[in-house]
């Protein structure tokens, strides 16, 4: 199991960081040789990544890195919107000072990544910021549902940050406002902020993918 998990981590990172482009074939033999493992752990790892939505394996064809289309973007957004609104409703009641400190630290790292234009790292940190909301929700099944969607959200954000215009106000301002609403226990404001934040991310990426 540990060997398979190591292969999963390496392949996931290579996809999320763009080393494996959308549509690239993921050949078991090549991956096994490069990582110094047998084909068994590679095959198992590809199955895990397929469940996460990062890999597709059409019948009688080799596995490939998923390619996001407009329908995929809308489905990821709508699913995330439902999960995160519930997480926020729970988190505003349960969040601790430790949770808030973690969010603020992640936000500082996001600002630094934005300033140096490390858009992949920014995407990873963005999802790590939202991880804190799910942890603070104290809802185990909700956290598991988020874990199943999480890798696709990272891929969504990488696509957004590299294809759509974003700003420091979006990166720092919107996330900072979410922290403030949580710290103040303002559930109504938090709901509005989450709604606007997620919708904005979706619309920027959707619009960048539509050819005039």
C-alpha positions as CSV (number, residue, x, y, z in Angstrom):
1,X,0.0,0.0,0.0
2,X,2.8,2.4,0.9
3,X,4.5,1.8,-2.5
4,X,1.3,2.5,-4.4
5,X,0.7,5.7,-2.3
6,X,4.2,6.9,-3.2
7,X,3.5,6.4,-6.9
8,X,0.1,8.2,-6.5
9,X,1.8,11.2,-4.8
10,X,4.4,11.5,-7.6
11,X,2.0,11.2,-10.4
12,X,-0.5,13.5,-8.9
13,X,2.1,16.2,-8.4
14,X,3.4,15.8,-11.9
15,X,-0.2,16.3,-13.2
16,X,-1.1,19.2,-11.0
17,X,2.2,21.0,-11.7
18,X,1.8,20.6,-15.4
19,X,4.7,18.3,-16.0
20,X,2.1,15.9,-17.5
21,X,-0.1,18.0,-19.9
22,X,-3.9,17.4,-20.4
23,X,-4.3,14.5,-22.8
24,X,-0.9,13.0,-22.2
25,X,-0.7,9.2,-22.3
26,X,0.3,7.7,-19.0
27,X,2.2,4.5,-20.0
28,X,2.5,2.0,-17.2
29,X,5.8,0.6,-18.5
30,X,7.4,4.1,-18.8
31,X,6.2,5.2,-15.4
32,X,7.3,2.0,-13.7
33,X,10.8,2.2,-15.3
34,X,11.2,5.9,-14.3
35,X,10.1,5.3,-10.7
36,X,11.9,2.0,-10.3
37,X,8.8,0.0,-9.4
38,X,6.8,-2.8,-11.0
39,X,3.7,-2.1,-13.1
40,X,1.4,-3.3,-10.3
41,X,1.7,-0.2,-8.1
42,X,1.5,2.0,-11.2
43,X,-1.7,0.4,-12.3
44,X,-3.1,0.8,-8.8
45,X,-2.0,4.4,-8.6
46,X,-3.7,5.2,-11.9
47,X,-6.9,3.7,-10.6
48,X,-6.7,6.0,-7.6
49,X,-6.1,9.1,-9.8
50,X,-9.0,8.1,-12.0
51,X,-11.3,8.1,-8.9
52,X,-9.9,11.6,-8.1
53,X,-10.8,12.8,-11.6
54,X,-7.2,13.5,-12.7
55,X,-6.9,10.5,-15.1
56,X,-9.3,9.0,-17.6
57,X,-9.0,5.4,-18.8
58,X,-11.3,4.8,-21.8
59,X,-12.1,1.1,-22.6
60,X,-9.3,-0.7,-24.4
61,X,-7.2,2.5,-24.4
62,X,-4.3,3.7,-22.3
63,X,-4.8,6.0,-19.4
64,X,-4.5,9.7,-20.1
65,X,-4.4,13.0,-18.1
66,X,-7.9,14.4,-18.0
67,X,-8.7,17.4,-20.2
68,X,-11.1,19.9,-18.6
69,X,-14.0,21.1,-20.8
70,X,-16.7,23.6,-20.0
71,X,-19.0,20.9,-18.6
72,X,-16.3,19.7,-16.3
73,X,-15.7,23.2,-15.0
74,X,-19.4,23.7,-14.3
75,X,-19.7,20.4,-12.5
76,X,-16.6,21.0,-10.4
77,X,-17.9,24.5,-9.5
78,X,-21.4,23.4,-8.6
79,X,-20.3,20.4,-6.5
80,X,-17.7,22.6,-4.7
81,X,-20.3,25.3,-4.1
82,X,-22.6,22.9,-2.3
83,X,-19.9,21.3,-0.2
84,X,-18.2,24.6,0.8
85,X,-21.4,26.4,1.8
86,X,-22.2,23.5,4.2
87,X,-18.6,23.5,5.5
88,X,-18.7,27.3,6.1
89,X,-22.0,27.0,8.0
90,X,-20.4,24.4,10.3
91,X,-17.0,26.1,10.5
92,X,-18.4,29.5,11.7
93,X,-19.7,27.7,14.8
94,X,-16.7,25.5,15.5
95,X,-13.6,27.4,14.3
96,X,-10.7,27.7,16.8
97,X,-7.9,30.3,17.2
98,X,-5.6,27.6,15.9
99,X,-7.7,27.2,12.7
100,X,-7.7,31.0,12.2
101,X,-3.9,31.2,12.7
102,X,-3.4,28.5,10.1
103,X,-5.6,30.2,7.6
104,X,-3.8,33.5,8.1
105,X,-0.4,31.8,7.7
106,X,-1.6,30.2,4.5
107,X,-2.9,33.5,3.2
108,X,0.5,35.1,3.7
109,X,2.1,32.3,1.7
110,X,-0.5,32.8,-1.0
111,X,0.3,36.5,-1.2
112,X,4.0,35.7,-1.6
113,X,3.3,33.1,-4.3
114,X,1.2,35.6,-6.2
115,X,3.9,38.3,-5.9
116,X,6.5,36.0,-7.4
117,X,4.0,34.8,-10.0
118,X,4.3,31.1,-9.0
119,X,0.8,30.2,-10.2
120,X,1.0,26.5,-9.6
121,X,2.1,27.0,-6.0
122,X,-0.6,29.7,-5.6
123,X,-3.2,27.1,-6.7
124,X,-2.0,24.5,-4.2
125,X,-2.0,27.1,-1.4
126,X,-5.5,28.3,-2.4
127,X,-6.9,24.8,-1.9
128,X,-4.9,24.4,1.3
129,X,-6.6,27.6,2.6
130,X,-10.0,26.1,2.0
131,X,-8.9,22.9,3.6
132,X,-8.9,24.8,6.9
133,X,-12.7,25.5,6.5
134,X,-13.4,21.8,6.1
135,X,-11.3,20.9,9.1
136,X,-13.0,23.6,11.2
137,X,-16.4,22.2,10.1
138,X,-15.7,19.1,12.3
139,X,-17.8,17.1,9.8
140,X,-16.0,13.9,8.9
141,X,-18.2,12.8,6.0
142,X,-18.0,16.3,4.5
143,X,-14.3,16.2,4.7
144,X,-14.2,12.9,2.9
145,X,-16.4,14.3,0.1
146,X,-14.0,17.3,-0.2
147,X,-11.1,14.9,-0.3
148,X,-12.6,13.1,-3.3
149,X,-13.1,16.5,-5.2
150,X,-9.9,18.2,-4.0
151,X,-7.5,17.2,-6.7
152,X,-10.0,18.3,-9.4
153,X,-10.3,21.7,-7.7
154,X,-6.5,22.1,-7.7
155,X,-6.6,21.4,-11.4
156,X,-9.5,23.8,-11.9
157,X,-7.4,26.5,-10.1
158,X,-4.2,25.8,-12.1
159,X,-6.2,26.2,-15.3
160,X,-7.8,29.4,-13.9
161,X,-4.6,31.0,-12.7
162,X,-2.7,30.2,-15.9
163,X,-5.5,31.0,-18.4
164,X,-7.7,33.7,-16.7
165,X,-6.8,37.1,-15.3
166,X,-6.6,37.2,-11.5
167,X,-5.6,39.9,-9.2
168,X,-4.1,40.5,-5.7
169,X,-7.5,41.7,-4.6
170,X,-9.0,38.3,-5.5
171,X,-6.1,36.3,-4.0
172,X,-5.6,38.3,-0.8
173,X,-8.7,40.5,-0.4
174,X,-11.4,37.8,-0.9
175,X,-9.6,35.2,1.2
176,X,-8.9,37.8,3.9
177,X,-12.5,38.7,4.1
178,X,-13.4,35.1,4.5
179,X,-11.1,34.8,7.5
180,X,-12.5,38.0,9.0
181,X,-16.1,36.7,8.7
182,X,-15.1,33.4,10.4
183,X,-13.3,35.2,13.1
184,X,-16.3,37.5,13.8
185,X,-18.8,34.6,13.7
186,X,-20.7,36.4,10.9
187,X,-22.5,33.5,9.2
188,X,-24.6,35.6,6.8
189,X,-21.6,37.5,5.5
190,X,-19.5,34.4,5.3
191,X,-22.2,32.7,3.1
192,X,-22.3,35.7,0.7
193,X,-18.5,35.8,0.5
194,X,-18.1,32.1,-0.2
195,X,-20.9,32.3,-2.9
196,X,-19.3,35.4,-4.6
197,X,-15.7,34.0,-4.3
198,X,-16.5,30.6,-5.9
199,X,-18.7,32.1,-8.6
200,X,-16.1,34.6,-9.6
201,X,-13.4,31.8,-9.9
202,X,-15.8,29.8,-12.1
203,X,-16.8,32.7,-14.3
204,X,-13.2,33.8,-14.9
205,X,-12.2,30.4,-16.0
206,X,-15.3,29.7,-18.0
207,X,-15.0,33.0,-19.9
208,X,-11.4,32.4,-20.7
209,X,-12.3,29.0,-22.3
210,X,-15.0,30.4,-24.5
211,X,-13.7,31.2,-28.0
212,X,-15.3,34.5,-29.3
